[in-house]
Amino acid sequence: MKQNQMKAWLYLLPAILFLGVFMVYPLIDVLVYSFEEKYNFVTQTSQGIGLFNYAKVLRDHQFLDAVKNTFLLVIITVPLSTGIALLISLGLNAIKPLRKMFQTIYFLPYVTNTLAVGLVFMVLFKTTDYSSGLINSLLSALGMRQVDFIDGPYWAKMLVLCLYTVWVVMPFKVLILTSALASVDQEYYNAAKMDAASPWRVFRKITLPMISPMIYYLVITGFIGAFKAYSDAVALFGVELGKAGMNTMVGYVYDSLYGDRGGYPSYASAAALILFAIVLTITCINLLISKKRVRY
Amino acid sequence: MKVVLKNLTKRFPSRTKKGDDVIAVNDFNFEIPDGKLIGLLGPSGCGKSTTLNLISGLEAPTSGQIFFGDDDVTRLPPENRGVGLVFQNYALYPHLTVQDNILFPLQSMKGKNKPGKQEMLDKAREAARLVQIDELMDRKPSELSGGQQQRVAIARALVKMPRVLLLDEPLSNLDARLRLQTREEIRRIQQETGVTTIFVTHDQDEAMSISDMIVVMKAGVVQQIGQPQDVYDDPENLFVATFLGTPPINVFDGRVANGMLMLGDQAVLPVKGAPDGPVTAAIRPEGFVLDAAGPFRCALQRVEVMGRDTSVVSTHPASRNAVVRSIIPARQRPDAALETVRFSLMPEKVHLFDPETGNRVRFDL
C-alpha cells in the first residue's frame, strides 16, 4: 500500500469505526434477526432460519393497517405539500414588500418542536370537557355537525394527520423552492417577455423546467420522510397508535419492540426490512422518472 | 424600419436616500435610417445597454419618445413593439432544443397572427438556415459552442420578423477568433434580412468594422454620431478622439502662439485659424512621419517590430501619457541606437481641443 493511501485510511478510520459499530453492524444484525425464527432475547438463541417472520408480519392485520395508513399518508401529503409549497413560493417570489416577513412566518413550523405543534392541533381539533375544539366550534357556527377529530371516525383522524404532516413539512419545501425560483436567471423571463409569452406559458415552459430538479428532490425526500412517519402521529394520537387505528409502519416496528405487544425483535426487523424494500422501490421508480423528466 | 429617439432620458433613483439620481441616458436624439446597422459604443456604464433596453421596452424612459417609423412606441410593452433582442448571455432556454428555442416566440403568439404548426416549423427552419445552424436543430444549448449559441439566439430573435433587431454585447462572450468570424456573420445576416439593427459594444474594433454608423456615448450623453471613418478622422471632442483608435491617440499639453502649435519649446505645426492660448493636442500614431529635419523631437525609448509596420516608442516632455507611440512603415525603421528621433506631423492627424471643455478647436488644414 502506498504511503498516502495509508494516510487516507488513517483519516477515514474514526468515521469508519463509528459507522461500522453503530450503523453497519446493527443493520446486518437487523437482517439476521429478520430471518431467525422465534428468537429469544434472553438466551440469544433461535429455533431456525427462514421466512417465518415475514409471513407472520405480512399476515398481521395490525401491520396491514399500518401499511394502509402510511400509504394513504404518503399519497395524500407528498403531492399536496409540494403543490402548496410551490404556490406559496411563487407568491413569495412575486411580492417585494413584506417578503422577508412572510418568509419568516412560513418557516416558523420548521423550528417549532413537533409536540408543540401537536399542542396547537389539539387546540384546533381535540374535544375536551370544556371545549370541543376551534374547528368544531366553527363547524357548529356554520350549522354543521361536530366531529371528534382525535378519537372519532377514521377519515377524520386521517384528515387531521394529513393536515398536520403537510403543515410540518411545508416550511422546508417553501425554503427550497423560493431559493430555486430566485436562482432562475431574470434574463429568461426578459426573453420570454420579448416574445409576449403568457404568464401560464412562462410558468409551464420556463419556470417549471428550471426548478424541476429541486421539485424532484423534494418529492423523493418527501416520499422517504412520509414513509418514515411516526412522531407526527404520536404527537396527535399518543403512543397507543395501534389502539387508535392510526399506526404507521415505523410505529408498528416500535410496538413490536417496546409496546404492550413488544418483545419481538424478529418481527420488528422483518417489518423494518419490508419498509426498507418499499422505500427503495419507490425511490428507484422516482429516479427513473426524474431521469426522463428533469430537463437538465 | 426607421427608428427615431427624441429627447430620450432615463433616470434611476439613487440607491441611498440622500444621493443624486443616476442619469443613465441623457437627452438622446437620433434618427436611425431604415435598414442600417448601428453600433452603440462607449465604456462600461455609459448608458448604452440602458438605451438598448429603452428601445426594446424592457425599461420605460423617464422622458422622451421612441418612434418606429411613424408609430410612437414609447408606451408600448416590449411584446407589442416587434423587436427582436439578443441578450448578452443569449438567454437560451437550457431545457429546450435549438428548434424549440427558435419556435418559442412563434408558439407564444396569440390569436389570428399565430401561424399553423407546419408554418412555424418552416419559419424556424428558415431562420436556422439564415444563421447556418439548421443541422443542429435537435441539440440542447449546452451541447453547442459559444458561437453556435449566439447564432441560435439571433435566429430566435429573427424568427418573428422583427421590425428592429437589438443585440446586447453580441460578441463579448466569444473568443478572439470567433469574434472576428461572428461579427462578419452579423453583418451578413443584417444585410440579407435588411432589418434595422442596433448593437451595443464597448469594443471599438467591433463597432467600427461592421457598423454603418456608430454612436459614441459617455456617462449617458451622446458624444458623436456618424460613419465610423468620419468619427475617427474628425472627432468632436477629446473623449471621442481618445476612445477610438488602437494604439490610442497621443495627447499633449501644448499652446498655440502666432499660428503655430507649440509642444514644450518645439513649434511642431502651423495651425492657422486656431486662437492663441493653451490647447490639448492629440496626434494619431499614424500621423508621425520620420524626418531627420522634422520639428517634433522626442527621446527614443525602443522600437517595436510588428511585421506589417513598426511602432516607435519615445518620450516627450509635453506628453500626457508616459510614452508617445507612433506607427511608421516597417521599411523606415529608425536605428534603435539613436537617442533622439525626429518627426514631421501630418496636419489631418493632429486634433486640437479646448483644455477646459475638451471640445474641438479647429484650424485650417
Interface residues (C-beta under 8 A of the other chain):
Chain A: D185 E187 Y188 N190 A191 A192 K193 M194 D195 A196 A197 S198 R201 K205 I206 P209 M210 S212 R295 Y296
Chain B: S56 L58 P77 P78 E79 N80 V83 G84 L85 F87 N89 A91 Y93 P94 H95 L96 F104 P105 Q107 S108 M109 K110 K140 S142 R156 A157 K160
